[in-house]
Amino acid sequence: MDGAPLANKSIVFTPAQGRAAMAVTDENGHYELIQVGGEPGAVIGNNAVSISTPLEAPPGPTYKDPIPARYNEATTLSADVKAGTENHFNFDLQSK
């Protein structure tokens, strides 16, 4: 975010049809998706993408994710996953 890698953030790719794929970023912001059910990668085609801070417990009523809602609850992010190629998606998030 703001030019720096985000560590320990949840990434979810959600296709129009099929299983969602999830990952958690490493200290350099890298991630490898795994579909619900254990298959590696994401479903081919367009996927809505959400990025958020994982929580250990349900948040309190005043909790606000440091990642803006336009990247998670009301995501504007998407990724078009192509067949037969390695797909790499980087998202340039802005805090403001």
Protein Blocks (a to p, Z undefined) as FASTA:
>chain_A
ZZiacehiacddddfbdcdddddddfkopacdddehiigcjdedjdddddddddfbdcdf
kbccfbdfklmmmocbdcdddehiacdddddddfZZ
